[in-house]
Amino acid sequence: MAKNTFHILAAILLLNVPIINYFSNCRATTLSENVKVDKVVVLKKKRCLVLISEDHIVKIYDIALGRCPRGPKIKDGDGRTPEGTYKIDYRVSDSRFHRALHISYPNSLDMKRARALGVDPGGGIMIHGIRNGFGRVGKFHRLYDWTEGCIAVTNEEIEEIWQTVPDGTVVKIMP
């Protein structure tokens, strides 16, 4: 537990988010309907998604990632979750995974890398809930990384994220 806290605090410092806000806000269990998130940070190694509003951490979620989570996504079908800076560019209310927020992968750096390697960078990367019909799995979906490169939370969590993260929100995915 102490090791995880250290890594989250180190990431917060790198993102210039005040530490005092981490301690005062990270224990929130629900978000106020009037909170609008302006940044989403994903810490792949720590398997967490952090919602930030005006440099204050308002919620941290445990997540599951792509089935091959180490390293950045390079090509279609590699099972990796991308690394870089993106935006929420649209949402899917009738997703096969409850609800989904689409991430603007690939960005220009991802495209350049894929061209250099002669591969298709892929796409369709989202923050989403659990596959329809399996919602009862709940938080146990996090026991292993199971997506094709997406970021998965429970259905209840994606409902909360859906309400507080507007289109255009910056998404920073870190190793």
ZAMI-476426 format. One line per 4 residues: number of its first residue (from 1); their letters; for each residue x, y, z of N, C-alpha, C. Coordinates in steps of 0.001 Angstrom, whole numbers, plus 500000, padded with zeros to 6 digits. Layout:
NUM	A	X/Y/Z/X/Y/Z/X/Y/Z; ...
END
This chain:
1	MAKN	500823/498808/500000/500000/500000/500000/500869/501259/500000; 501895/501292/500839/502761/502463/500917/503480/502691/499597; 503877/501618/498917/504553/501734/497636/503618/502349/496599; 502354/501910/496559/501380/502477/495630/501154/503953/495909
5	TFHI	501038/504325/497167/500831/505722/497535/502012/506565/497092; 503218/506054/497278/504411/506781/496849/504370/507045/495354; 504037/506042/494556/504018/506199/493103/502926/507160/492649; 501787/507120/493278/500711/508057/492930/501135/509477/493279
9	LAAI	501740/509661/494438/502205/510993/494830/503283/511495/493874; 504191/510613/493452/505233/511015/492502/504601/511456/491184; 503609/510724/490709/502927/511108/489468/502208/512433/489630; 501601/512649/490778/500899/513910/491037/501891/515069/490998
13	LLLN	503053/514880/491597/504066/515931/491574/504506/516222/490144; 504677/515195/489337/505067/515380/487944/503998/516125/487160; 502758/515981/487545/501653/516638/486853/501342/518010/487436; 502139/518444/488416/501935/519738/489066/500579/519846/489751
17	VPII	500105/518770/490322/498862/518794/491086/499246/518935/492548; 498713/519909/493242/499094/520103/494645/498827/518877/495514; 499819/518489/496324/499695/517321/497187/498544/517470/498168; 498345/518642/498703/497288/518818/499697/495941/518405/499101
21	NYFS	495757/518637/497826/494502/518277/497181/494358/516762/497062; 495452/516056/496905/495390/514597/496870/494838/514071/498182; 495372/514570/499292/494932/514069/500578/493514/514487/500916; 493100/515650/500468/491772/516125/500835/490673/515561/499952
25	NCRA	490991/515104/498747/489944/514726/497814/489917/513246/497422; 490983/512519/497616/491045/511181/497042/490140/510185/497757; 489604/510521/498899/488741/509590/499618/487283/509697/499190; 486979/510577/498271/485588/510754/497840/485054/509450/497267
29	TTLS	483848/509091/497639/483242/507870/497111/482251/508169/495999; 481719/509364/495978/480855/509777/494878/481224/511189/494485; 480899/511531/493261/481207/512864/492777/479957/513715/492781; 480134/514968/493064/479035/515910/492985/478635/516076/491525
33	ENVK	477352/516202/491258/476882/516355/489885/477419/517618/489230; 477788/518619/490012/478264/519860/489416/479769/519873/489167; 480500/518824/489528/481929/518740/489248/482109/518394/487780; 482910/519172/487091/483271/518872/485714/484776/518663/485661
37	VDKV	485166/517507/485226/486568/517123/485165/487220/517803/483959; 488459/518299/484139/489162/518899/483015/490415/518113/482611; 490730/517046/483357/491854/516183/482984/491628/514788/483550; 491955/513799/482738/491939/512406/483164/493368/511907/483030
41	VVLK	493898/511318/484096/495244/510758/484065/495140/509261/484346; 495765/508476/483490/495809/507027/483663/497248/506642/483969; 497440/505982/485112/498756/505474/485508/498729/503966/485281; 499264/503539/484137/499149/502131/483747/499782/501187/484766
45	KKRC	500978/501490/485197/501674/500591/486118/500898/500411/487421; 500247/501453/487874/499492/501409/489131/498038/501020/488911; 497637/500851/487660/496262/500454/487316/495236/501387/487955; 495450/502698/487758/494452/503635/488275/494169/504751/487272
49	LVLI	492958/505256/487341/492491/506372/486538/492142/507483/487514; 492686/508673/487287/492528/509800/488191/491746/510898/487480; 490665/511362/488103/489906/512492/487584/490369/513752/488297; 490661/514796/487508/491176/516045/488050/490288/517195/487583
53	SEDH	489955/518066/488515/489177/519267/488207/489889/520464/488824; 490296/521414/487979/490995/522608/488436/492172/522265/489357; 493002/521327/488931/494197/520879/489658/493897/520181/490982; 492667/519767/491185/492295/519008/492378/491903/517601/491953
57	IVKI	492460/516614/492620/492034/515242/492365/490666/515062/493000; 489713/514638/492185/488363/514466/492715/487970/512999/492850; 488666/512100/492145/488329/510675/492271/489427/509846/491641; 489688/508687/492234/490641/507712/491706/489914/506383/491561
61	YDIA	490053/505748/490408/489418/504461/490144/490478/503411/489851; 490267/502195/490306/491087/501063/489902/490588/500613/488532; 491519/500156/487680/491167/499837/486295/491784/498522/485839; 491284/498037/484729/491924/496956/483971/492351/497563/482645
65	LGRC	493424/497032/482078/493987/497557/480835/493955/496494/479735; 494671/496797/478658/494836/495832/477578/495568/494595/478064; 495347/493481/477386/495907/492198/477819/497436/492160/477807; 498074/493074/477112/499540/493210/477102/499866/494647/477504
69	PRGP	499788/494969/478776/499812/496375/479190/501158/497089/479143; 502257/496375/479076/503562/497045/479118/503894/497683/477772; 504358/498915/477864/504754/499654/476672/503572/500291/475970; 503871/501216/475062/502803/501909/474339/502206/501028/473243
73	KIKD	500987/501329/472868/500352/500646/471748/501151/500979/470497; 501445/499963/469698/502220/500162/468485/501388/499868/467244; 500607/498780/467315/499848/498401/466120/498516/497767/466503; 497644/497735/465541/496335/497127/465714/496489/495675/466170
77	GDGR	495729/495308/467197/495727/493926/467667/496821/493554/468645; 497672/494498/469050/498767/494131/469962/498331/494024/471425; 497074/494399/471732/496561/494270/473100/497136/495264/474085; 497815/496280/473589/498419/497275/474473/497529/498499/474614
81	TPEG	497611/499125/475776/496950/500401/476022/497932/501496/475628; 497490/502495/474858/498421/503539/474410/499024/504324/475562; 500068/505078/475259/500680/506016/476195/500840/507331/475455; 500441/508415/476088/500549/509727/475454/499424/510634/475903
85	TYKI	499254/511723/475165/498221/512699/475478/497157/512685/474401; 495922/512558/474831/494773/512417/473925/493629/513276/474450; 492455/513138/473833/491243/513808/474299/490074/512839/474201; 489049/513105/474992/487779/512403/474826/487131/513071/473621
89	DYRV	486972/512326/472523/486447/512968/471322/485002/512604/470990; 484488/511518/471575/483063/511233/471469/482696/510143/472460; 481404/509885/472595/480919/508880/473549/479961/507919/472856; 479898/506709/473415/479028/505661/472863/478086/505205/473976
93	SDSR	476825/505607/473886/475870/505268/474947/475397/503821/474869; 475469/503229/473684/475010/501841/473514/476175/500903/473188; 477272/501100/473867/478474/500291/473668/478234/498832/474065; 479044/497936/473513/479029/496530/473947/479557/496398/475371
97	FHRA	480119/497489/475881/480700/497515/477220/480001/498571/478069; 478696/498481/478134/477817/499375/478885/477816/500775/478285; 478743/501606/478660/478940/502940/478073/480425/503088/477801; 480766/504012/476889/482178/504185/476558/482480/505620/476153
101	LHIS	483644/506085/476569/484180/507374/476149/485363/507093/475233; 485270/507542/473984/486336/507286/473010/487514/508219/473243; 488714/507649/473183/489964/508400/473328/490545/508608/471932; 491068/509797/471672/491513/510191/470328/492814/509526/469867
105	YPNS	493030/508296/470246/494170/507521/469733/493839/507054/468322; 494768/507132/467384/496174/507522/467498/496364/509027/467325; 497336/509578/468062/497705/510973/467868/498811/511038/466813; 499346/512214/466536/500339/512353/465463/501613/511556/465746
109	LDMK	502030/511483/467015/503221/510685/467344/502980/509196/467124; 501783/508725/467483/501441/507315/467263/501423/506995/465766; 500872/507907/464973/500809/507710/463515/502212/507675/462911; 503066/508581/463356/504442/508642/462848/505181/507339/463152
113	RARA	505045/506842/464382/505707/505597/464770/505184/504429/463932; 503869/504367/463753/503281/503276/462972/503751/503330/461514; 503794/504534/460923/504272/504665/459534/505706/504183/459415; 506546/504575/460394/507959/504176/460366/508114/502661/460437
117	LGVD	507186/502009/461138/507241/500547/461276/506446/499827/460184; 505700/500588/459399/504888/499995/458343/503707/499199/458860; 503122/499663/459959/501987/498954/460560/500789/499881/460713; 499627/499292/460920/498404/500018/461218/498377/500275/462725
121	PGGG	498260/501545/463157/498296/501830/464597/497059/501352/465348; 495997/501021/464638/494767/500608/465297/493981/501814/465763; 492976/501563/466575/492114/502632/467065/491050/502032/467962; 489981/502760/468145/488880/502256/468964/489225/502133/470432
125	IMIH	490119/502979/470928/490523/502922/472330/489531/503746/473155; 489005/503133/474207/487967/503782/475006/488162/503540/476500; 487514/504394/477271/487314/504138/478694/485904/503581/478756; 485737/502363/479256/484420/501731/479197/484128/500862/480406
129	GIRN	482874/500436/480479/482436/499526/481529/482704/498084/481148; 481961/497189/481766/482122/495747/481576/481228/495283/480426; 481675/494264/479729/480912/493738/478583/479462/493486/478990; 478554/493885/478119/477128/493686/478377/476841/492227/478724
133	GFGR	476026/492037/479739/475687/490708/480207/476599/490188/481308; 477710/490894/481559/478671/490464/482575/478847/491489/483684; 477950/492466/483778/478055/493532/484772/478149/493037/486196; 477571/491886/486468/477601/491348/487836/479020/491015/488306
137	VGKF	479961/490923/487368/481359/490664/487718/481898/491811/488578; 481407/493033/488313/481785/494193/489116/483282/494390/489221; 483736/494711/490420/485153/495041/490625/486093/493864/490386; 485567/492650/490301/486439/491488/490081/487018/491466/488668
141	HRLY	486479/492291/487772/487041/492359/486416/488482/492850/486456; 488870/493506/487544/490215/494066/487660/491278/493029/488027; 490889/491803/488243/491855/490781/488647/492884/490488/487561; 492551/490800/486314/493532/490654/485246/493224/491662/484147
145	DWTE	494208/491948/483311/494032/492872/482194/493407/492102/481049; 492252/492556/480587/491454/491761/479653/491010/492497/478397; 491249/493791/478297/490743/494511/477129/491710/494369/475955; 491309/494896/474813/492178/494892/473632/493061/496141/473573
149	GCIA	493088/496899/474655/493883/498125/474722/493131/499258/475391; 491887/499003/475735/491053/500017/476383/491327/500083/477881; 490627/501003/478524/490705/501201/479968/489327/500860/480524; 489256/499835/481372/487964/499343/481854/487753/499644/483325
153	VTNE	486521/500048/483626/486050/500283/484992/484730/499536/485141; 484154/499543/486330/482849/498886/486504/481768/499726/485819; 480602/499128/485628/479490/499850/485007/479062/501046/485847; 479044/500887/487148/478693/501993/488027/479711/503126/487900
157	EIEE	480978/502768/487786/482023/503780/487666/481948/504511/486329; 481682/503792/485231/481589/504474/483940/480393/505413/483921; 479329/505076/484639/478186/506001/484738/478618/507310/485397; 479403/507197/486466/479890/508376/487174/480852/509181/486293
161	IWQT	481763/508496/485637/482725/509149/484746/481984/509822/483591; 481008/509135/483020/480197/509648/481914/479584/511014/482267; 479110/511135/483505/478443/512369/483942/479408/513519/484208; 480654/513230/484529/481573/514283/484985/482689/514613/484005
165	VPDG	482886/513795/482982/483965/514022/482019/483352/514447/480683; 483462/515729/480340/482873/516191/479072/483757/515843/477870; 483149/515846/476684/483909/515689/475457/484961/516803/475407; 486128/516487/474863/487220/517447/474794/488177/517390/475965
169	TVVK	487843/516624/476998/488713/516516/478174/490037/515865/477797; 491135/516425/478286/492465/515878/478061/492612/514568/478820; 493177/513564/478151/493463/512266/478757/494960/512020/478610; 495655/511919/479731/497087/511629/479711/497273/510209/480215
173	IMP	497816/509354/479354/498057/507954/479723/499557/507777/479894; 499922/507423/481121/501336/507299/481473/501695/505834/481711; 502977/505502/481494/503413/504109/481708/503097/503620/483105
END
